[in-house]
Amino acid sequence: MQKRTHKIYAPGEYNYSLSAGFTPFLVSYIHTDPAPHPALLVTPGGGYCFVAPSEAEPVALEFYNSGYNAFVLTYTVNPLCLEPLLLQPLNDLSRAVRYIRKNAAEFHIDPEKLAVCGFSAGGHLSASLCVHWQDVEDPSPKYAGISNRPNAALLSYPVITSGEHAHRGSFDALLGREPDPGMLHYMSLETQVTDKAPPCFLWQTAEDDAVPVENSYLFAGACKAARVPFAHHVFTSGQHGLALANDAWLRNDHGDTYTLAPITALRDKLKADSIEAAPADALDGFFAPPGEPDPEYQKKLRRDCEIARVWPELAKAWLSAQMDI
């Protein structure tokens, strides 16, 4: 396996006021044989406040081991909720898709078999590209004529709606606490699905108490109404953020934690230079070691995770049919 890091923006192309020197990047997991592979681009969740390691490298490796060349996008986030992200994460993902397709020969991928795989707020990001891909123009002439439309999407316990069942924290980070009503509607994705969206696979648990299961139902219903091919799986039990729900996940072992780069950059800036309304230790909690797990809670997690562990196999079978793999 070849694992490499790729900057998706050239110098001067990227600007977010609180990036603190961070620039979005891809990490690739590439098979060394020259045959073209299908591609999977992972967008982890984190409420648009961080990019969760638990939904990054482990997921990429799961699909790599099934024959995909996999990628993880570390995109722009807003941990302090001081400066709304607006369309920056969507621009990041759009550029990442175009970057992968432009370099398809180097990455040994079939550019017509590229799926995105988003979790929670990363699911909102992936679904945003599914419904708004035609709106996202790339200012660089290098990417002229290269499509940013995914061929399929896997949406895991996704944030979808800004309405009654919204995950408010995600929308606060994305659009601010007093968002423009037009942007709020634009980013309420169940209202934006057309027949131009790619096929979508959704899964969630009925008892998710962070992102209500209604988010998935709303998007699935919109796909049905627009005649977009979709699959929708709702499992009985399990908490939000299950990712692969395997033993490594239960041990809080998430592999390489490079997706914390935006938090690291901003934390270092806070400690070196003051930022109004943000104490120097505001981000230290992201790096605290996990506490000792409660045995009864661990037992519940093991029981609840069993059914959710089947989603990767369901997703792979569905992708094979949708992308003719």
DAQUIVEN-V823809 format. One record per backbone hydrogen bond with DSSP energy under -1.0 kcal/mol. NH is the residue of the N-H (numbers start at 1). CO is the residue of the C=O. If there is no record, write none. Layout:
# DAQUIVEN-V823809
<<NH & CO> <NH & CO>>
This chain:
# DAQUIVEN-V823809
<<2 & 30> <4 & 28> <6 & 26> <8 & 24> <13 & 10> <19 & 16> <22 & 19> <25 & 74> <26 & 6> <27 & 72> <28 & 4> <29 & 70> <30 & 2> <37 & 108> <39 & 113> <40 & 69> <41 & 115> <42 & 71> <43 & 117> <49 & 46> <50 & 46> <52 & 45> <55 & 52> <56 & 53> <60 & 56> <61 & 57> <62 & 58> <63 & 59> <64 & 60> <65 & 61> <66 & 63> <67 & 64> <68 & 63> <69 & 38> <70 & 29> <71 & 40> <72 & 27> <73 & 42> <74 & 25> <78 & 48> <81 & 78> <85 & 173> <86 & 174> <88 & 85> <91 & 87> <92 & 88> <93 & 89> <94 & 90> <95 & 91> <96 & 92> <97 & 93> <98 & 94> <99 & 95> <100 & 96> <101 & 97> <102 & 98> <103 & 99> <104 & 101> <107 & 103> <109 & 104> <110 & 37> <113 & 110> <115 & 39> <116 & 152> <117 & 41> <118 & 154> <119 & 43> <120 & 156> <122 & 119> <124 & 120> <125 & 121> <126 & 122> <127 & 123> <128 & 124> <129 & 125> <130 & 126> <131 & 127> <132 & 128> <133 & 129> <135 & 132> <137 & 135> <143 & 140> <144 & 141> <146 & 143> <151 & 114> <153 & 199> <154 & 116> <155 & 201> <156 & 118> <157 & 203> <159 & 120> <166 & 163> <168 & 166> <171 & 167> <172 & 168> <173 & 169> <174 & 170> <175 & 171> <176 & 172> <184 & 180> <185 & 181> <186 & 182> <187 & 183> <188 & 185> <189 & 160> <189 & 187> <191 & 188> <192 & 189> <197 & 194> <200 & 229> <201 & 153> <202 & 231> <203 & 155> <204 & 233> <206 & 235> <208 & 205> <215 & 212> <217 & 213> <218 & 214> <219 & 215> <220 & 216> <221 & 217> <222 & 218> <223 & 219> <224 & 220> <225 & 221> <226 & 222> <227 & 224> <228 & 223> <231 & 200> <233 & 202> <235 & 204> <245 & 242> <250 & 246> <251 & 247> <252 & 249> <253 & 248> <260 & 257> <261 & 258> <264 & 260> <265 & 261> <266 & 262> <267 & 263> <268 & 264> <269 & 265> <270 & 266> <271 & 267> <272 & 268> <273 & 269> <278 & 275> <282 & 279> <284 & 281> <286 & 283> <287 & 284> <298 & 294> <299 & 295> <300 & 296> <301 & 297> <302 & 298> <303 & 299> <304 & 300> <305 & 301> <309 & 305> <310 & 307> <311 & 308> <314 & 310> <315 & 311> <316 & 312> <317 & 313> <318 & 314> <319 & 315> <320 & 316> <321 & 317> <322 & 318> <323 & 319> <325 & 320>>
